[in-house]
Structures are given as structure tokens and as C-alpha cells.
Amino acid sequence: MDQRIATERRPSTALGAGVLILAVTALFTAVGVERGLAALDPDRIDRATILAGIDFGLSPEATQNLTGIAAGLILLLCVLTTILGVGVLLRRESVRHAAIGTFAIFAVVMIPLAMVGVLSGEPSVSTWVGLGAGIVDATIVYLLAQPDTTREFELAERGRQRRRAERAGRRRTARSGAAASR
């Protein structure tokens, strides 16, 4: 076991990443639920969204349908990121790799799009939220890519493998003991 990890009490980068994943997921879950409710009740869709839909050639009904589809996609991504967040908190190596890829893509998409909104004049609240979420996504990737995080996940995986091997050994011993008593 790495002596430095065993003796130093340092904040866990994996814990930080897992908490950030679940926090950003909670934010987008709220957005997805709000969009879903708006799709169910057209009076909840703000006028700016209806007008933007008309600019794209959509009727108010089509805008409502598109809002529902967006809500569904957001909530499906929230299910994915919740699974990733829990997997990171449980120190699952394969989930760590999936989280790095997922949140890197989120950051690469969200930050430039939000920057366009910021630089285009009067940025909306959602532009700032998107920029903040993109920065949090990049922070998650940074935390998960740290050497300390890699060591944390490797130690957790070795511990799981050791416990599996011990259980398998006990089962073999129990089976051989049962067979010998027959």
C-alpha cells in the first residue's frame, strides 16, 4: 500500500468529483423537470421561447413538442450522470473513465456555446448557468484525471478483488468440506 496515502489525511479528489457530478446533475434535473412541466402546460412556456420557435418556423404547438423532447433528453442525461456520480463515489474504475469522457464532452460543448452568448451582448441567466456548468464539468474532468484519484480508484479496485478472492476461497473450502463429509 502506498505509504503516503495511508498516513496523510487529504481531501479526496474522487469525493470532490462525485459531489460536483451530483450537484450539476441536480441543477439539470431541475431544468429538465421545469421544461417537462412547460411541455405539459403551454402557459408555462415563456414568450421568448415561443417567439424564438416562430423565428425558426415552428408553430407554438411544435415549440411545445420540442420543449418536451428537450426535457426528455435532459432528464435521460441526468440519469446517466447520476449513475456516473454514484459510480465515482463508489470508486469504480470503469465509471471513472466514462465520467471523464462524458464530462469532457459536456465541457467542450457548453463552454464555447456559453461564451458565444456572453460575447453577443446582453447574456441571459441561462447563458451564465451554462458557462458555470461547463466550468464545473471541466473541473470534474480535472479532478478525475489527477494521479491521486487514479491511486484512490486502484486501491479500491485492489480491495474489491482481494475480498472477491477471499469469498471464493471460503466457498471452495465450504464445498470441499461438504463433499468430504458425504
VEXDO-206751 format. One record per residue: x, y, z of N, C-alpha, C in turn. Coordinates in pm, whole numbers, plus 50000, padded with zeros to 5 digits. Layout:
N
XYZXYZXYZ;...
//
This chain:
182
500854988250000500005000050000500895012450000;500505022549924501265034949916501275041450054;502465042950112502605047950249502045062050263;502245070350161501775084150170500265084650181;499565076450105498105076150111497645070850246;498365061350300497965055250427498135064850544;499105073850540499385082150657498805096150645;498675101750525498165115250510496655115250501;496025124650568494585126650555494375138750467;494125136350340493915147250245492515146150189;491965157450146490635156750085490675147749961;489655140049943489585130749833489155137849704;489985136649601489605142349471488425134749412;488335121749440487205113949391485915118449458;485975120949587484795125749659484365139349604;485335148149583485015161249526484365160249389;484925151649304484355149849171482955143949179;482765133949266481445127849280480405137749328;480765146049424479835156049476479515166349367;480515170749292480275180249182479385174049075;479605161349043478765154648943477315154748990;477085151049114475705150549164475095164549176;475905174549208475395188349217474975193549080;475815191648980475455196548846474285188348791;474205175748829473055167448788471775172748851;471835176648977470645182049044470165194848974;471105203248936470755215548864470025212248734;470585203248656469965200048528468705191648544;468575184248652467325177248678466215187448700;466515197948774465525208648796465145215148663;466135217548577465865223448445464995213948362;465335201048364464575191248287463135189948335;462955189948466461585189248521460815201748483;461455213348494460785225948457460375225748310;461275220948224460945220048081459835209848056;459885198848129458825188848115457465194348155;457425201848265456175208048307455695218248205;456645225648146456295235448043455715228447920;456235216847888455715209447773454295204647799;454005201547923452655196947959451665208447969;452145220248007451275232048023451845243447939;451255246047821451815256247732451885270247793;451085272747895451145285947959452465288048035;453175277248064454455278248136455625281348042;455425279947912456505283047816456575298247803;457765303947827457885318447823457765323647680;457365336147672457105342647543458345342547453;459505344647511460745345047432460985331547362;460655320547430460825307247369459855305447253;458615309647272457605308747165458045317047045;458525329347071458975338046961460215332446892;461125326646968462295320446906461875308646819;460895300946864460375289846784459755294846655;459015305746661458395311546542459475316146446;460565322046499461685326246414462285314346338;462245302446399462745290446334461685283846246;460495289746239459425284246156458565274046228;458605273946361457815264446438456535271146488;455475263546488454235268346547454365267546700;453495274246774453555272946921453415258346967;452605250446898452455236246934453745228546909;454395231546797455665224846767456735228946868;456705241546910457645246147013457395238647144;456125236547177455785228947297456305214647287;456135208447169456655194847148458175194447159;458825204147102460285204747108460755206647252;460005214347329460315216247471460215202947545;459205195047511459055181747573460185172347536;460605172747410461725164347367463005168547439;463225181647449464405186747520464375182247666;463205182947728463085178547868463445163747881;462945155547790463255141247793464745138547779;465385145547685466835143747666467615148247788;467235159647845467935164547963467805154548078;466585149348099466375140048209467085126748186;467175122148061467935109948032469425112048062;469955123648025471355126548057471555127448208;470525132148279470615132848426470655118948487;469935109448428470005095548475471435090448455;471995092848337473365088648308474355094748407;474255107848429475225114448516475025110548663;473805107048702473595101948838474315088548855;474195079948756474895067048760476405069348767;476895078748688478335081848691478745087448827;477955096348882478275102249012478345091749122;477375082749125477375072049226478565062849203;478845059449077479995050849047481315057049088;481445070149070482665077049112482765076849265;481665079249333481695078849480482035064849531;481655054449456481975040649494483345036249443;484065045349376485415042949326485475031649223;484565031749127484565021849019485395027348904;486475020148871487445024848771486805027048633;485995017548587485385019148454484445031148451;483765033748560482875045248567483695058148566;484855057948628485735069748626486095073448483;486455063348403486805065948263485595071348187;484435065648209483215070348142482885084648184;483085087748311482805101248360483765111448298;485025107648286485995116748224485555119848080;485205109748005484775111847866483485119847857;482515116447939481215123247935481355137947972;482025140748082482105154648126483085162848042;484045156447979484905163647883484075168347764;483215159547714482335163447602481395174647645;480795173347764479915183947813480655197347819;481865197347873482635209847887482995215547750;483405206947658483815211547524482625217547449;481435212847476480245218247410479735230747484;479635229947615478975240547690479785253447700;481075252347721481865264547741481875273347615;482185267947497482165276747379480775282347348;479725274047365478375279247339478025290447435;478365288847561478085299247659478915311747630;480155309947587480995321647556480415329647440;479845322847342479185329847232478055338347287;477275332547380476185340147441476685351847523;477775350047596478335360847678478845372147589;479505368647479480105378847393479105385347297;477885379947290476915385147194476135397247246;476435402147362475725413847412475205411447552;473895412047567473245410147696473025395247721;473935388647792473755374247816472615371647913;471875360947886470755357247973471285349448094;470405347248188470775339548307471175325448265;470465319748168470795306048125472175305448059;472625316347999473975316847942475005315648053;474795323048163475725322548276475665308948344;474475303248354474345289948413475095279748326;474945280848195475645271848104477155273148115;477635285548127479075287648143479555281648275;478815284148381479175278548511479165263348509;478145257548447478075242848439479235237448356;479605244248248480735239948167482035240248245;482215250648327483415251548409483425240548515;482265237648573482185226648670482495213448600;481985211548479482285199348404483785197848381;484445208748343485895208348323486615205348454;486105210748564486695208048696486565193348732;485435187348700485215173148726486255164848651;486475168148524487465160948444488845162648505;489175174648545490475177248608490655168748734;489635168648820489735160848944489865145848916;489105140848821489155126448791490445122248722;491135131648660492375128448590493615129848678;493445134048802494565135848894495195122548933;496515122148950497185109848993496655104549127;496335113549220495775109049349494455101649328;493645106549235492375100049206492615086249147;493565085349056493895072348996494315062449104;495175066849195495605058049305494435053949393;493555063349422492375060349504491535049349441;491295050549311490475040649240491195027249232;492505027549208493265014949201493255007749335;493435015149444493395008949577492015003049606;490975010149569489625005049591489394992449509;489884992249385489704980449300490494968549354;491724971049400492504960149460491804954449583;491234962949663490494958449782489304949949743;488564954149639487414946149592487874932649540;488984932449464489504919749412489954910549524;490604916149625491034908149739489834902049812;488794910049835487594904949904486904894149821;486844896049688486264885749600487034872649609;488364873649607489214861649615489024854749749;488914862349857488684856349989487334849149995;486304855349939484974848949937484994836249855;485674836749739485764824849654486514813749726;487574817149799488324807149876487464801049985;486684809150054485794803850158484734794650098;484214798249980483204789549916483814776249875;485034776749819485704764249781485944755449902;486394761650012486644754250134485344748150187;484274755650184482984750750231482494739250144;482654740350012482214729649920483044717149938;484364719049953485224707149969484974700450104;484674708350207484344702750337483024695050333;482054700250260480754693750247480894680750166;481744681150063481934669149981482684658350060;483624662250144484394652650222483534646050330;482524652850380481674647050485480644637550429;480494636250302479484627250243479934613350247;
//
